[in-house]
Amino acid sequence: CSRLHNRPTISPTLLMQNMYQNPALNAPPGPDGLPIPVDPRKSQEHFEDFYEDIFEELAKHGELENLNICDNLADHMVGSVYAKFRDEDAAARSMAALQGRFYAGRPIMIEFSPVTDFREATCR
Amino acid sequence: PPARPRRQRKSGFDQPPPGGVLGVPATGFSDAPAGFSADPVAAAVLPPAPP
């Protein structure tokens, strides 16, 4: 996104950018040079495993109200994970617990997000 | 619908990169020569060497 988003110092919502790696993005190239198509069932299973991992980890720190994972292939918000807790303290605890850790071999980049209502979440 | 049966698998959390984590010695020991700190933050605040 080319917009300048504000980064609140505290919020009930956490954003972990580029965390979900859609298997289609990492598919090896076939003989024609194009990525080999991923079995939709495997792709769904991969997503559900990821969702389960994230939910279980975040739910240790408080009550989750919303968990959105962007599994699109386009550049915009690709792999972003938005987690909205019931209160800001739970989000802060969760952030402290995740900072400096790794997921699937990649560092977790976590910050507070101003988004509180996902139905109206658009880049302004 | 019935709940999806839980799969027995390892969580993706805390899986380090295949080559290890840069800047973190595996043993906790540093091979840095005496007088130098292996900690980049501590090294950054060391006073400059006298001329």
Backbone of each chain as nested JSON, in Angstrom:
{
  "chains": [
    {"id": "A", "residues": [
      {"number": 1, "name": "CYS", "atoms": {"N": [0.837, -1.183, 0.0], "CA": [0.0, 0.0, 0.0], "C": [0.882, 1.247, 0.0]}},
      {"number": 2, "name": "SER", "atoms": {"N": [0.501, 2.242, -0.763], "CA": [1.305, 3.468, -0.842], "C": [0.836, 4.521, 0.158]}},
      {"number": 3, "name": "ARG", "atoms": {"N": [-0.235, 4.241, 0.871], "CA": [-0.75, 5.223, 1.843], "C": [0.127, 5.202, 3.098]}},
      {"number": 4, "name": "LEU", "atoms": {"N": [0.119, 6.332, 3.787], "CA": [0.848, 6.405, 5.048], "C": [-0.12, 6.058, 6.176]}},
      {"number": 5, "name": "HIS", "atoms": {"N": [0.044, 4.878, 6.738], "CA": [-0.851, 4.451, 7.81], "C": [-0.257, 4.853, 9.151]}},
      {"number": 6, "name": "ASN", "atoms": {"N": [-1.143, 5.319, 10.048], "CA": [-0.617, 5.646, 11.37], "C": [-0.429, 4.36, 12.17]}},
      {"number": 7, "name": "ARG", "atoms": {"N": [0.555, 4.4, 13.04], "CA": [0.846, 3.232, 13.871], "C": [0.57, 3.614, 15.318]}},
      {"number": 8, "name": "PRO", "atoms": {"N": [-0.551, 3.174, 15.86], "CA": [-0.879, 3.554, 17.234], "C": [0.11, 2.929, 18.223]}},
      {"number": 9, "name": "THR", "atoms": {"N": [0.273, 3.596, 19.37], "CA": [1.159, 3.054, 20.393], "C": [0.484, 1.939, 21.181]}},
      {"number": 10, "name": "ILE", "atoms": {"N": [-0.834, 1.91, 21.127], "CA": [-1.583, 0.823, 21.773], "C": [-2.876, 0.634, 21.008]}},
      {"number": 11, "name": "SER", "atoms": {"N": [-3.332, -0.589, 20.925], "CA": [-4.554, -0.902, 20.189], "C": [-4.966, -2.324, 20.555]}},
      {"number": 12, "name": "PRO", "atoms": {"N": [-6.243, -2.646, 20.447], "CA": [-6.622, -4.054, 20.671], "C": [-6.268, -4.947, 19.483]}},
      {"number": 13, "name": "THR", "atoms": {"N": [-5.862, -4.327, 18.378], "CA": [-5.578, -5.112, 17.165], "C": [-4.083, -5.167, 16.876]}},
      {"number": 14, "name": "LEU", "atoms": {"N": [-3.622, -6.364, 16.562], "CA": [-2.223, -6.568, 16.182], "C": [-2.141, -6.865, 14.694]}},
      {"number": 15, "name": "LEU", "atoms": {"N": [-1.057, -6.423, 14.095], "CA": [-0.794, -6.743, 12.695], "C": [0.553, -7.437, 12.596]}},
      {"number": 16, "name": "MET", "atoms": {"N": [0.562, -8.589, 11.949], "CA": [1.811, -9.286, 11.645], "C": [1.918, -9.34, 10.129]}},
      {"number": 17, "name": "GLN", "atoms": {"N": [2.819, -8.539, 9.596], "CA": [2.9, -8.399, 8.142], "C": [3.634, -9.579, 7.511]}},
      {"number": 18, "name": "ASN", "atoms": {"N": [3.131, -9.956, 6.349], "CA": [3.816, -10.939, 5.509], "C": [4.098, -12.25, 6.26]}},
      {"number": 19, "name": "MET", "atoms": {"N": [3.171, -12.632, 7.118], "CA": [3.442, -13.817, 7.944], "C": [2.958, -15.111, 7.285]}},
      {"number": 20, "name": "TYR", "atoms": {"N": [1.786, -15.046, 6.644], "CA": [1.284, -16.264, 5.995], "C": [1.893, -16.416, 4.613]}},
      {"number": 21, "name": "GLN", "atoms": {"N": [2.49, -17.546, 4.382], "CA": [3.12, -17.828, 3.095], "C": [2.233, -18.783, 2.308]}},
      {"number": 22, "name": "ASN", "atoms": {"N": [1.464, -18.236, 1.38], "CA": [0.603, -19.071, 0.546], "C": [1.479, -20.055, -0.233]}},
      {"number": 23, "name": "PRO", "atoms": {"N": [1.172, -21.352, -0.169], "CA": [2.012, -22.34, -0.861], "C": [2.178, -22.046, -2.354]}},
      {"number": 24, "name": "ALA", "atoms": {"N": [1.175, -21.406, -2.951], "CA": [1.271, -21.104, -4.382], "C": [2.415, -20.133, -4.675]}},
      {"number": 25, "name": "LEU", "atoms": {"N": [2.782, -19.319, -3.666], "CA": [3.862, -18.354, -3.871], "C": [5.231, -19.026, -3.876]}},
      {"number": 26, "name": "ASN", "atoms": {"N": [5.314, -20.16, -3.228], "CA": [6.602, -20.851, -3.118], "C": [6.65, -22.118, -3.963]}},
      {"number": 27, "name": "ALA", "atoms": {"N": [5.675, -22.289, -4.846], "CA": [5.65, -23.499, -5.669], "C": [6.841, -23.508, -6.625]}},
      {"number": 28, "name": "PRO", "atoms": {"N": [7.518, -24.646, -6.737], "CA": [8.664, -24.711, -7.656], "C": [8.21, -24.62, -9.116]}},
      {"number": 29, "name": "PRO", "atoms": {"N": [9.072, -24.118, -9.986], "CA": [8.688, -24.011, -11.4], "C": [8.641, -25.388, -12.08]}},
      {"number": 30, "name": "GLY", "atoms": {"N": [7.679, -25.531, -12.971], "CA": [7.551, -26.755, -13.75], "C": [8.411, -26.677, -14.997]}},
      {"number": 31, "name": "PRO", "atoms": {"N": [8.267, -27.682, -15.892], "CA": [9.083, -27.691, -17.114], "C": [8.839, -26.48, -18.015]}},
      {"number": 32, "name": "ASP", "atoms": {"N": [7.641, -25.9, -17.902], "CA": [7.346, -24.724, -18.728], "C": [7.799, -23.418, -18.07]}},
      {"number": 33, "name": "GLY", "atoms": {"N": [8.43, -23.529, -16.898], "CA": [8.912, -22.342, -16.219], "C": [7.881, -21.7, -15.32]}},
      {"number": 34, "name": "LEU", "atoms": {"N": [6.635, -22.125, -15.427], "CA": [5.587, -21.569, -14.57], "C": [5.495, -22.388, -13.281]}},
      {"number": 35, "name": "PRO", "atoms": {"N": [5.061, -21.748, -12.194], "CA": [4.944, -22.499, -10.932], "C": [3.986, -23.677, -11.072]}},
      {"number": 36, "name": "ILE", "atoms": {"N": [4.368, -24.789, -10.474], "CA": [3.505, -25.965, -10.509], "C": [2.261, -25.68, -9.676]}},
      {"number": 37, "name": "PRO", "atoms": {"N": [1.05, -25.899, -10.23], "CA": [-0.175, -25.604, -9.466], "C": [-0.237, -26.418, -8.174]}},
      {"number": 38, "name": "VAL", "atoms": {"N": [-0.748, -25.774, -7.131], "CA": [-0.857, -26.434, -5.826], "C": [-2.241, -27.049, -5.707]}},
      {"number": 39, "name": "ASP", "atoms": {"N": [-2.278, -28.279, -5.182], "CA": [-3.549, -28.959, -4.952], "C": [-4.411, -28.102, -4.004]}},
      {"number": 40, "name": "PRO", "atoms": {"N": [-5.616, -27.725, -4.429], "CA": [-6.455, -26.862, -3.574], "C": [-6.702, -27.437, -2.191]}},
      {"number": 41, "name": "ARG", "atoms": {"N": [-6.788, -28.787, -2.088], "CA": [-7.008, -29.365, -0.76], "C": [-5.784, -29.173, 0.133]}},
      {"number": 42, "name": "LYS", "atoms": {"N": [-4.595, -29.36, -0.479], "CA": [-3.357, -29.151, 0.286], "C": [-3.25, -27.683, 0.71]}},
      {"number": 43, "name": "SER", "atoms": {"N": [-3.635, -26.813, -0.192], "CA": [-3.562, -25.384, 0.095], "C": [-4.496, -25.025, 1.252]}},
      {"number": 44, "name": "GLN", "atoms": {"N": [-5.704, -25.581, 1.238], "CA": [-6.674, -25.328, 2.304], "C": [-6.171, -25.882, 3.631]}},
      {"number": 45, "name": "GLU", "atoms": {"N": [-5.587, -27.087, 3.569], "CA": [-5.054, -27.708, 4.782], "C": [-3.912, -26.872, 5.364]}},
      {"number": 46, "name": "HIS", "atoms": {"N": [-3.069, -26.37, 4.467], "CA": [-1.95, -25.524, 4.886], "C": [-2.468, -24.272, 5.588]}},
      {"number": 47, "name": "PHE", "atoms": {"N": [-3.51, -23.681, 5.027], "CA": [-4.097, -22.475, 5.616], "C": [-4.7, -22.78, 6.99]}},
      {"number": 48, "name": "GLU", "atoms": {"N": [-5.412, -23.896, 7.082], "CA": [-6.053, -24.239, 8.353], "C": [-5.015, -24.541, 9.432]}},
      {"number": 49, "name": "ASP", "atoms": {"N": [-3.915, -25.186, 9.04], "CA": [-2.829, -25.431, 9.999], "C": [-2.276, -24.107, 10.52]}},
      {"number": 50, "name": "PHE", "atoms": {"N": [-2.07, -23.184, 9.607], "CA": [-1.539, -21.881, 9.983], "C": [-2.515, -21.172, 10.919]}},
      {"number": 51, "name": "TYR", "atoms": {"N": [-3.785, -21.166, 10.529], "CA": [-4.814, -20.487, 11.327], "C": [-4.846, -21.066, 12.745]}},
      {"number": 52, "name": "GLU", "atoms": {"N": [-4.782, -22.394, 12.811], "CA": [-4.814, -23.068, 14.11], "C": [-3.608, -22.673, 14.957]}},
      {"number": 53, "name": "ASP", "atoms": {"N": [-2.422, -22.656, 14.341], "CA": [-1.195, -22.255, 15.038], "C": [-1.347, -20.863, 15.633]}},
      {"number": 54, "name": "ILE", "atoms": {"N": [-1.779, -19.939, 14.791], "CA": [-1.861, -18.543, 15.214], "C": [-2.921, -18.386, 16.303]}},
      {"number": 55, "name": "PHE", "atoms": {"N": [-4.079, -18.993, 16.082], "CA": [-5.154, -18.853, 17.065], "C": [-4.711, -19.383, 18.426]}},
      {"number": 56, "name": "GLU", "atoms": {"N": [-4.126, -20.575, 18.437], "CA": [-3.735, -21.185, 19.71], "C": [-2.683, -20.347, 20.427]}},
      {"number": 57, "name": "GLU", "atoms": {"N": [-1.759, -19.786, 19.68], "CA": [-0.696, -18.988, 20.296], "C": [-1.254, -17.679, 20.857]}},
      {"number": 58, "name": "LEU", "atoms": {"N": [-2.083, -17.012, 20.069], "CA": [-2.601, -15.717, 20.508], "C": [-3.62, -15.869, 21.636]}},
      {"number": 59, "name": "ALA", "atoms": {"N": [-4.399, -16.919, 21.586], "CA": [-5.444, -17.11, 22.593], "C": [-4.865, -17.382, 23.98]}},
      {"number": 60, "name": "LYS", "atoms": {"N": [-3.56, -17.656, 24.046], "CA": [-2.936, -17.838, 25.364], "C": [-2.919, -16.526, 26.148]}},
      {"number": 61, "name": "HIS", "atoms": {"N": [-3.002, -15.407, 25.438], "CA": [-2.785, -14.117, 26.078], "C": [-4.071, -13.32, 26.277]}},
      {"number": 62, "name": "GLY", "atoms": {"N": [-5.182, -13.825, 25.808], "CA": [-6.443, -13.108, 26.002], "C": [-7.484, -13.567, 24.996]}},
      {"number": 63, "name": "GLU", "atoms": {"N": [-8.679, -12.985, 25.141], "CA": [-9.799, -13.402, 24.293], "C": [-9.728, -12.717, 22.924]}},
      {"number": 64, "name": "LEU", "atoms": {"N": [-9.686, -13.545, 21.895], "CA": [-9.64, -13.023, 20.529], "C": [-11.055, -12.766, 20.038]}},
      {"number": 65, "name": "GLU", "atoms": {"N": [-11.262, -11.609, 19.454], "CA": [-12.576, -11.307, 18.871], "C": [-12.58, -11.536, 17.37]}},
      {"number": 66, "name": "ASN", "atoms": {"N": [-11.432, -11.377, 16.744], "CA": [-11.374, -11.496, 15.289], "C": [-9.965, -11.889, 14.865]}},
      {"number": 67, "name": "LEU", "atoms": {"N": [-9.871, -12.785, 13.92], "CA": [-8.565, -13.184, 13.392], "C": [-8.689, -13.269, 11.873]}},
      {"number": 68, "name": "ASN", "atoms": {"N": [-8.044, -12.322, 11.198], "CA": [-8.109, -12.265, 9.735], "C": [-6.738, -12.55, 9.148]}},
      {"number": 69, "name": "ILE", "atoms": {"N": [-6.691, -13.487, 8.226], "CA": [-5.431, -13.831, 7.571], "C": [-5.588, -13.608, 6.076]}},
      {"number": 70, "name": "CYS", "atoms": {"N": [-4.723, -12.781, 5.512], "CA": [-4.801, -12.48, 4.085], "C": [-4.011, -13.554, 3.328]}},
      {"number": 71, "name": "ASP", "atoms": {"N": [-4.721, -14.364, 2.552], "CA": [-4.03, -15.425, 1.81], "C": [-4.023, -15.134, 0.307]}},
      {"number": 72, "name": "ASN", "atoms": {"N": [-4.128, -13.835, -0.01], "CA": [-4.11, -13.448, -1.423], "C": [-2.704, -13.618, -1.999]}},
      {"number": 73, "name": "LEU", "atoms": {"N": [-2.612, -13.56, -3.307], "CA": [-1.32, -13.689, -3.979], "C": [-0.789, -12.339, -4.454]}},
      {"number": 74, "name": "ALA", "atoms": {"N": [-1.676, -11.341, -4.517], "CA": [-1.236, -10.016, -4.966], "C": [-0.378, -9.361, -3.882]}},
      {"number": 75, "name": "ASP", "atoms": {"N": [0.381, -8.337, -4.286], "CA": [1.334, -7.711, -3.374], "C": [0.668, -7.037, -2.175]}},
      {"number": 76, "name": "HIS", "atoms": {"N": [-0.517, -6.49, -2.39], "CA": [-1.137, -5.693, -1.343], "C": [-1.558, -6.546, -0.151]}},
      {"number": 77, "name": "MET", "atoms": {"N": [-0.993, -6.259, 0.995], "CA": [-1.322, -6.928, 2.258], "C": [-1.061, -8.427, 2.239]}},
      {"number": 78, "name": "VAL", "atoms": {"N": [-0.235, -8.882, 1.331], "CA": [-0.047, -10.326, 1.186], "C": [0.491, -10.936, 2.484]}},
      {"number": 79, "name": "GLY", "atoms": {"N": [-0.213, -11.965, 2.95], "CA": [0.214, -12.691, 4.142], "C": [-0.013, -11.968, 5.458]}},
      {"number": 80, "name": "SER", "atoms": {"N": [-0.677, -10.818, 5.429], "CA": [-0.879, -10.064, 6.676], "C": [-1.864, -10.797, 7.592]}},
      {"number": 81, "name": "VAL", "atoms": {"N": [-1.554, -10.761, 8.884], "CA": [-2.427, -11.363, 9.884], "C": [-2.9, -10.254, 10.812]}},
      {"number": 82, "name": "TYR", "atoms": {"N": [-4.208, -10.084, 10.912], "CA": [-4.799, -9.098, 11.825], "C": [-5.502, -9.879, 12.938]}},
      {"number": 83, "name": "ALA", "atoms": {"N": [-5.147, -9.545, 14.174], "CA": [-5.762, -10.214, 15.318], "C": [-6.327, -9.156, 16.245]}},
      {"number": 84, "name": "LYS", "atoms": {"N": [-7.636, -9.183, 16.437], "CA": [-8.261, -8.205, 17.333], "C": [-8.643, -8.892, 18.637]}},
      {"number": 85, "name": "PHE", "atoms": {"N": [-8.09, -8.367, 19.718], "CA": [-8.395, -8.897, 21.039], "C": [-9.564, -8.121, 21.653]}},
      {"number": 86, "name": "ARG", "atoms": {"N": [-10.087, -8.683, 22.728], "CA": [-11.193, -7.995, 23.408], "C": [-10.698, -6.7, 24.063]}},
      {"number": 87, "name": "ASP", "atoms": {"N": [-9.45, -6.715, 24.533], "CA": [-8.94, -5.495, 25.163], "C": [-7.476, -5.275, 24.772]}},
      {"number": 88, "name": "GLU", "atoms": {"N": [-7.042, -4.047, 25.017], "CA": [-5.693, -3.647, 24.621], "C": [-4.609, -4.368, 25.42]}},
      {"number": 89, "name": "ASP", "atoms": {"N": [-4.894, -4.653, 26.68], "CA": [-3.884, -5.317, 27.512], "C": [-3.525, -6.689, 26.95]}},
      {"number": 90, "name": "ALA", "atoms": {"N": [-4.531, -7.406, 26.483], "CA": [-4.278, -8.73, 25.909], "C": [-3.424, -8.61, 24.65]}},
      {"number": 91, "name": "ALA", "atoms": {"N": [-3.723, -7.585, 23.858], "CA": [-2.923, -7.374, 22.643], "C": [-1.48, -7.037, 23.003]}},
      {"number": 92, "name": "ALA", "atoms": {"N": [-1.303, -6.215, 24.03], "CA": [0.05, -5.838, 24.457], "C": [0.805, -7.057, 24.986]}},
      {"number": 93, "name": "ARG", "atoms": {"N": [0.128, -7.895, 25.751], "CA": [0.779, -9.115, 26.266], "C": [1.192, -10.016, 25.125]}},
      {"number": 94, "name": "SER", "atoms": {"N": [0.301, -10.143, 24.169], "CA": [0.567, -11.005, 23.021], "C": [1.746, -10.474, 22.203]}},
      {"number": 95, "name": "MET", "atoms": {"N": [1.774, -9.155, 22.032], "CA": [2.856, -8.547, 21.274], "C": [4.199, -8.801, 21.971]}},
      {"number": 96, "name": "ALA", "atoms": {"N": [4.217, -8.621, 23.276], "CA": [5.458, -8.839, 24.026], "C": [5.908, -10.293, 23.919]}},
      {"number": 97, "name": "ALA", "atoms": {"N": [4.928, -11.195, 23.882], "CA": [5.268, -12.621, 23.84], "C": [5.762, -13.057, 22.464]}},
      {"number": 98, "name": "LEU", "atoms": {"N": [5.388, -12.333, 21.424], "CA": [5.751, -12.758, 20.067], "C": [6.981, -12.046, 19.511]}},
      {"number": 99, "name": "GLN", "atoms": {"N": [7.328, -10.903, 20.082], "CA": [8.45, -10.143, 19.542], "C": [9.755, -10.934, 19.662]}},
      {"number": 100, "name": "GLY", "atoms": {"N": [10.507, -10.9, 18.582], "CA": [11.804, -11.567, 18.581], "C": [11.733, -13.054, 18.302]}},
      {"number": 101, "name": "ARG", "atoms": {"N": [10.514, -13.565, 18.064], "CA": [10.386, -15.008, 17.8], "C": [10.27, -15.266, 16.299]}},
      {"number": 102, "name": "PHE", "atoms": {"N": [10.275, -16.546, 15.96], "CA": [10.226, -16.96, 14.561], "C": [8.981, -17.803, 14.308]}},
      {"number": 103, "name": "TYR", "atoms": {"N": [8.497, -17.735, 13.086], "CA": [7.452, -18.666, 12.663], "C": [7.887, -19.275, 11.333]}},
      {"number": 104, "name": "ALA", "atoms": {"N": [7.949, -20.586, 11.301], "CA": [8.336, -21.319, 10.082], "C": [9.643, -20.76, 9.495]}},
      {"number": 105, "name": "GLY", "atoms": {"N": [10.583, -20.481, 10.37], "CA": [11.898, -20.057, 9.911], "C": [12.01, -18.598, 9.549]}},
      {"number": 106, "name": "ARG", "atoms": {"N": [10.958, -17.824, 9.806], "CA": [10.999, -16.402, 9.46], "C": [10.681, -15.567, 10.693]}},
      {"number": 107, "name": "PRO", "atoms": {"N": [11.367, -14.415, 10.846], "CA": [11.097, -13.585, 12.027], "C": [9.686, -13.01, 11.989]}},
      {"number": 108, "name": "ILE", "atoms": {"N": [9.077, -12.902, 13.156], "CA": [7.725, -12.341, 13.254], "C": [7.836, -10.818, 13.376]}},
      {"number": 109, "name": "MET", "atoms": {"N": [7.208, -10.122, 12.451], "CA": [7.183, -8.654, 12.472], "C": [5.809, -8.239, 12.983]}},
      {"number": 110, "name": "ILE", "atoms": {"N": [5.766, -7.702, 14.178], "CA": [4.474, -7.435, 14.806], "C": [4.362, -5.974, 15.232]}},
      {"number": 111, "name": "GLU", "atoms": {"N": [3.172, -5.413, 15.069], "CA": [2.924, -4.018, 15.461], "C": [1.438, -3.872, 15.782]}},
      {"number": 112, "name": "PHE", "atoms": {"N": [1.101, -2.765, 16.458], "CA": [-0.31, -2.48, 16.689], "C": [-0.92, -1.927, 15.404]}},
      {"number": 113, "name": "SER", "atoms": {"N": [-2.186, -2.213, 15.204], "CA": [-2.88, -1.735, 14.013], "C": [-4.076, -0.875, 14.429]}},
      {"number": 114, "name": "PRO", "atoms": {"N": [-4.365, 0.187, 13.679], "CA": [-5.531, 1.017, 14.023], "C": [-6.864, 0.37, 13.649]}},
      {"number": 115, "name": "VAL", "atoms": {"N": [-6.836, -0.717, 12.908], "CA": [-8.089, -1.328, 12.442], "C": [-8.834, -1.954, 13.624]}},
      {"number": 116, "name": "THR", "atoms": {"N": [-10.085, -1.559, 13.778], "CA": [-10.901, -2.177, 14.82], "C": [-12.175, -2.784, 14.244]}},
      {"number": 117, "name": "ASP", "atoms": {"N": [-12.564, -2.322, 13.068], "CA": [-13.762, -2.868, 12.427], "C": [-13.37, -3.347, 11.036]}},
      {"number": 118, "name": "PHE", "atoms": {"N": [-13.309, -4.66, 10.87], "CA": [-12.803, -5.212, 9.612], "C": [-13.793, -5.06, 8.456]}},
      {"number": 119, "name": "ARG", "atoms": {"N": [-15.059, -4.799, 8.782], "CA": [-16.029, -4.625, 7.704], "C": [-15.779, -3.337, 6.944]}},
      {"number": 120, "name": "GLU", "atoms": {"N": [-15.186, -2.372, 7.647], "CA": [-14.938, -1.077, 7.004], "C": [-13.453, -0.801, 6.84]}},
      {"number": 121, "name": "ALA", "atoms": {"N": [-12.658, -1.852, 6.895], "CA": [-11.197, -1.676, 6.806], "C": [-10.793, -1.452, 5.354]}},
      {"number": 122, "name": "THR", "atoms": {"N": [-10.552, -0.199, 5.033], "CA": [-10.016, 0.123, 3.71], "C": [-8.867, 1.105, 3.9]}},
      {"number": 123, "name": "CYS", "atoms": {"N": [-7.953, 1.105, 2.958], "CA": [-6.813, 2.013, 3.057], "C": [-7.279, 3.426, 2.751]}},
      {"number": 124, "name": "ARG", "atoms": {"N": [-7.043, 4.319, 3.704], "CA": [-7.465, 5.709, 3.489], "C": [-6.229, 6.6, 3.394]}}
    ]},
    {"id": "B", "residues": [
      {"number": 1, "name": "PRO", "atoms": {"N": [-21.848, -28.462, 11.869], "CA": [-21.035, -29.581, 11.38], "C": [-20.098, -30.097, 12.473]}},
      {"number": 2, "name": "PRO", "atoms": {"N": [-19.702, -31.35, 12.416], "CA": [-18.799, -31.882, 13.451], "C": [-17.448, -31.182, 13.399]}},
      {"number": 3, "name": "ALA", "atoms": {"N": [-16.823, -31.102, 14.563], "CA": [-15.526, -30.408, 14.643], "C": [-14.47, -31.173, 13.847]}},
      {"number": 4, "name": "ARG", "atoms": {"N": [-13.595, -30.421, 13.242], "CA": [-12.504, -31.031, 12.46], "C": [-11.539, -31.742, 13.418]}},
      {"number": 5, "name": "PRO", "atoms": {"N": [-11.199, -32.994, 13.128], "CA": [-10.26, -33.677, 14.037], "C": [-8.904, -32.974, 14.042]}},
      {"number": 6, "name": "ARG", "atoms": {"N": [-8.315, -32.913, 15.218], "CA": [-7.036, -32.222, 15.331], "C": [-5.927, -33.08, 14.732]}},
      {"number": 7, "name": "ARG", "atoms": {"N": [-5.094, -32.411, 13.957], "CA": [-3.956, -33.112, 13.358], "C": [-2.802, -33.116, 14.346]}},
      {"number": 8, "name": "GLN", "atoms": {"N": [-2.066, -34.199, 14.341], "CA": [-0.871, -34.267, 15.176], "C": [0.297, -33.716, 14.369]}},
      {"number": 9, "name": "ARG", "atoms": {"N": [0.685, -32.512, 14.652], "CA": [1.778, -31.891, 13.906], "C": [2.463, -30.88, 14.801]}},
      {"number": 10, "name": "LYS", "atoms": {"N": [3.657, -30.482, 14.348], "CA": [4.432, -29.527, 15.119], "C": [4.018, -28.114, 14.714]}},
      {"number": 11, "name": "SER", "atoms": {"N": [3.901, -27.246, 15.699], "CA": [3.573, -25.853, 15.399], "C": [4.715, -25.191, 14.641]}},
      {"number": 12, "name": "GLY", "atoms": {"N": [4.36, -24.202, 13.819], "CA": [5.379, -23.467, 13.072], "C": [6.108, -22.448, 13.925]}},
      {"number": 13, "name": "PHE", "atoms": {"N": [5.636, -22.209, 15.154], "CA": [6.283, -21.212, 16.005], "C": [7.643, -21.706, 16.472]}},
      {"number": 14, "name": "ASP", "atoms": {"N": [8.564, -20.739, 16.538], "CA": [9.905, -20.974, 17.064], "C": [10.717, -21.951, 16.222]}},
      {"number": 15, "name": "GLN", "atoms": {"N": [10.383, -22.031, 14.944], "CA": [11.25, -22.759, 14.018], "C": [12.235, -21.745, 13.454]}},
      {"number": 16, "name": "PRO", "atoms": {"N": [13.529, -21.839, 13.825], "CA": [14.501, -20.866, 13.322], "C": [14.797, -21.11, 11.854]}},
      {"number": 17, "name": "PRO", "atoms": {"N": [15.414, -20.126, 11.19], "CA": [15.787, -20.325, 9.784], "C": [16.743, -21.508, 9.661]}},
      {"number": 18, "name": "PRO", "atoms": {"N": [16.776, -22.157, 8.506], "CA": [17.624, -23.341, 8.33], "C": [19.09, -23.086, 8.672]}},
      {"number": 19, "name": "GLY", "atoms": {"N": [19.593, -21.913, 8.375], "CA": [21.01, -21.633, 8.629], "C": [21.291, -21.102, 10.015]}},
      {"number": 20, "name": "GLY", "atoms": {"N": [20.273, -21.06, 10.894], "CA": [20.465, -20.49, 12.214], "C": [20.177, -19.004, 12.2]}},
      {"number": 21, "name": "VAL", "atoms": {"N": [20.255, -18.392, 13.367], "CA": [19.934, -16.981, 13.498], "C": [21.225, -16.169, 13.452]}},
      {"number": 22, "name": "LEU", "atoms": {"N": [21.286, -15.199, 12.557], "CA": [22.485, -14.374, 12.415], "C": [22.745, -13.593, 13.7]}},
      {"number": 23, "name": "GLY", "atoms": {"N": [24.017, -13.553, 14.098], "CA": [24.402, -12.749, 15.244], "C": [24.185, -13.427, 16.574]}},
      {"number": 24, "name": "VAL", "atoms": {"N": [23.613, -14.614, 16.547], "CA": [23.41, -15.341, 17.793], "C": [24.304, -16.568, 17.785]}},
      {"number": 25, "name": "PRO", "atoms": {"N": [25.396, -16.556, 18.524], "CA": [26.276, -17.719, 18.527], "C": [25.548, -18.936, 19.07]}},
      {"number": 26, "name": "ALA", "atoms": {"N": [25.777, -20.069, 18.46], "CA": [25.044, -21.277, 18.855], "C": [25.343, -21.661, 20.298]}},
      {"number": 27, "name": "THR", "atoms": {"N": [26.56, -21.443, 20.755], "CA": [26.934, -21.901, 22.088], "C": [26.795, -20.819, 23.138]}},
      {"number": 28, "name": "GLY", "atoms": {"N": [26.64, -19.573, 22.724], "CA": [26.62, -18.478, 23.671], "C": [28.005, -17.896, 23.873]}},
      {"number": 29, "name": "PHE", "atoms": {"N": [29.057, -18.594, 23.39], "CA": [30.406, -18.082, 23.498], "C": [30.758, -17.298, 22.255]}},
      {"number": 30, "name": "SER", "atoms": {"N": [31.633, -16.35, 22.393], "CA": [32.039, -15.539, 21.264], "C": [33.516, -15.735, 20.992]}},
      {"number": 31, "name": "ASP", "atoms": {"N": [33.863, -15.736, 19.72], "CA": [35.272, -15.836, 19.343], "C": [35.879, -14.448, 19.134]}},
      {"number": 32, "name": "ALA", "atoms": {"N": [35.168, -13.412, 19.534], "CA": [35.677, -12.057, 19.312], "C": [36.957, -11.845, 20.099]}},
      {"number": 33, "name": "PRO", "atoms": {"N": [37.913, -11.096, 19.536], "CA": [39.165, -10.862, 20.26], "C": [38.933, -10.042, 21.521]}},
      {"number": 34, "name": "ALA", "atoms": {"N": [39.865, -10.167, 22.466], "CA": [39.726, -9.453, 23.741], "C": [39.61, -7.953, 23.496]}},
      {"number": 35, "name": "GLY", "atoms": {"N": [38.779, -7.326, 24.253], "CA": [38.618, -5.883, 24.092], "C": [37.433, -5.539, 23.222]}},
      {"number": 36, "name": "PHE", "atoms": {"N": [36.982, -6.482, 22.457], "CA": [35.813, -6.254, 21.608], "C": [34.628, -6.998, 22.191]}},
      {"number": 37, "name": "SER", "atoms": {"N": [33.461, -6.424, 22.027], "CA": [32.268, -7.065, 22.544], "C": [31.548, -7.765, 21.411]}},
      {"number": 38, "name": "ALA", "atoms": {"N": [31.035, -8.925, 21.726], "CA": [30.23, -9.641, 20.726], "C": [28.833, -9.061, 20.627]}},
      {"number": 39, "name": "ASP", "atoms": {"N": [28.483, -8.238, 21.596], "CA": [27.159, -7.636, 21.609], "C": [27.18, -6.348, 20.782]}},
      {"number": 40, "name": "PRO", "atoms": {"N": [26.479, -6.296, 19.663], "CA": [26.554, -5.111, 18.805], "C": [26.075, -3.848, 19.501]}},
      {"number": 41, "name": "VAL", "atoms": {"N": [25.126, -3.976, 20.435], "CA": [24.628, -2.794, 21.137], "C": [25.709, -2.266, 22.069]}},
      {"number": 42, "name": "ALA", "atoms": {"N": [26.334, -3.181, 22.829], "CA": [27.4, -2.764, 23.735], "C": [28.572, -2.189, 22.942]}},
      {"number": 43, "name": "ALA", "atoms": {"N": [28.858, -2.792, 21.789], "CA": [29.975, -2.323, 20.972], "C": [29.715, -0.909, 20.472]}},
      {"number": 44, "name": "ALA", "atoms": {"N": [28.444, -0.617, 20.209], "CA": [28.104, 0.688, 19.653], "C": [28.301, 1.812, 20.664]}},
      {"number": 45, "name": "VAL", "atoms": {"N": [28.247, 1.5, 21.969], "CA": [28.373, 2.566, 22.962], "C": [29.787, 2.645, 23.544]}},
      {"number": 46, "name": "LEU", "atoms": {"N": [30.71, 1.83, 23.065], "CA": [32.091, 1.907, 23.55], "C": [32.689, 3.261, 23.155]}},
      {"number": 47, "name": "PRO", "atoms": {"N": [33.47, 3.863, 24.014], "CA": [34.089, 5.147, 23.647], "C": [35.102, 4.935, 22.53]}},
      {"number": 48, "name": "PRO", "atoms": {"N": [35.335, 5.981, 21.723], "CA": [36.288, 5.832, 20.616], "C": [37.703, 5.604, 21.148]}},
      {"number": 49, "name": "ALA", "atoms": {"N": [38.479, 4.869, 20.385], "CA": [39.859, 4.58, 20.796], "C": [40.677, 5.87, 20.798]}},
      {"number": 50, "name": "PRO", "atoms": {"N": [41.582, 6.025, 21.764], "CA": [42.42, 7.241, 21.788], "C": [43.343, 7.299, 20.584]}},
      {"number": 51, "name": "PRO", "atoms": {"N": [43.668, 8.498, 20.12], "CA": [44.518, 8.6, 18.91], "C": [45.954, 8.128, 19.198]}}
    ]}
  ]
}
